[in-house]
Amino acid sequence: MINLKGTIRQIKILKIAEHPLVYFQLDDIHCLISRHALNFLADVTVGSTISILGAYNSRKQLVVRKYSVLGKPQIVIEFESSRYPTKDAKHY
């Protein structure tokens, strides 16, 4: 298993099915993720810094088994910058 850290340069959805297949480029390394691909798409965007754990396949692509977002996930950033007001605890 290989452990790498870097910045995402490109993201593409290759296959939409029950288990989607997502391609992304981490610095200059070509990576694929199938496990937790939907969570991955919610957590990262181009420019996100992540740490990944995986192994190379026969086409020299890194197949990701685990990932971790360094910093805030994209879904949290979107939620914090939402234009809708937050619910105040006093109103309950």
Wavefront OBJ file of the C-alpha trace (Angstrom):
o trace
v 0.000 0.000 0.000
v 1.155 3.473 -0.881
v 0.401 6.555 1.196
v 0.451 9.918 -0.643
v -0.509 13.499 0.097
v -1.238 16.205 -2.459
v -3.617 18.605 -4.160
v -6.397 17.557 -6.517
v -5.991 18.975 -10.024
v -8.848 17.319 -11.925
v -11.970 15.237 -11.180
v -14.067 13.194 -13.637
v -16.923 10.741 -13.151
v -16.133 7.789 -15.416
v -19.021 5.472 -14.650
v -22.377 6.185 -13.071
v -23.828 3.007 -11.595
v -24.616 1.488 -8.230
v -20.919 1.912 -7.431
v -19.659 4.951 -9.389
v -16.092 5.135 -10.651
v -14.333 8.477 -10.209
v -11.020 9.514 -11.761
v -8.950 12.276 -10.225
v -5.466 13.602 -10.599
v -3.471 14.131 -7.415
v -0.594 16.398 -8.397
v 0.814 14.302 -11.304
v -0.576 10.912 -10.217
v -3.626 9.383 -11.930
v -6.026 7.910 -9.369
v -9.294 5.965 -9.337
v -11.788 5.608 -6.512
v -14.837 3.373 -6.436
v -15.332 2.724 -2.738
v -16.977 5.718 -1.114
v -16.950 7.616 -4.421
v -20.103 9.572 -3.604
v -18.671 10.656 -0.260
v -15.461 11.574 -2.058
v -17.361 13.825 -4.486
v -19.112 15.547 -1.570
v -15.872 16.044 0.377
v -13.429 17.312 -2.263
v -13.141 19.751 -5.115
v -10.338 20.862 -7.402
v -7.718 22.446 -5.165
v -8.497 20.327 -2.079
v -5.557 18.808 -0.227
v -6.002 15.145 0.630
v -4.095 12.132 1.872
v -4.733 8.786 0.152
v -3.878 5.136 0.692
v -3.963 2.706 -2.214
v -2.163 0.434 -4.660
v -1.284 0.656 -8.349
v -3.183 -1.382 -10.948
v -1.780 -2.798 -14.217
v -2.328 0.547 -16.015
v -0.203 2.443 -13.450
v -3.267 4.128 -11.913
v -3.468 4.385 -8.152
v -6.618 2.640 -6.918
v -7.600 4.435 -3.713
v -8.756 2.368 -0.730
v -8.935 5.180 1.855
v -8.778 8.954 1.707
v -8.738 11.787 4.184
v -9.396 15.464 3.519
v -6.828 17.777 5.077
v -8.763 20.835 6.175
v -12.507 21.332 5.835
v -14.468 19.048 3.519
v -16.248 20.790 0.641
v -19.706 19.953 1.959
v -18.923 21.792 5.231
v -17.647 24.816 3.302
v -20.859 24.868 1.234
v -22.995 24.564 4.365
v -21.179 27.406 6.127
v -21.506 29.697 3.123
v -25.184 28.854 2.612
v -27.430 31.825 2.024
v -30.137 30.325 4.209
v -30.164 31.510 7.836
v -29.180 29.111 10.582
v -31.762 28.057 13.111
v -31.272 29.695 16.472
v -31.444 27.421 19.508
v -33.665 29.928 21.366
v -36.657 29.296 19.102
v -37.140 25.693 20.199
l 1 2 3 4 5 6 7 8 9 10 11 12 13 14 15 16 17 18 19 20 21 22 23 24 25 26 27 28 29 30 31 32 33 34 35 36 37 38 39 40 41 42 43 44 45 46 47 48 49 50 51 52 53 54 55 56 57 58 59 60 61 62 63 64 65 66 67 68 69 70 71 72 73 74 75 76 77 78 79 80 81 82 83 84 85 86 87 88 89 90 91 92
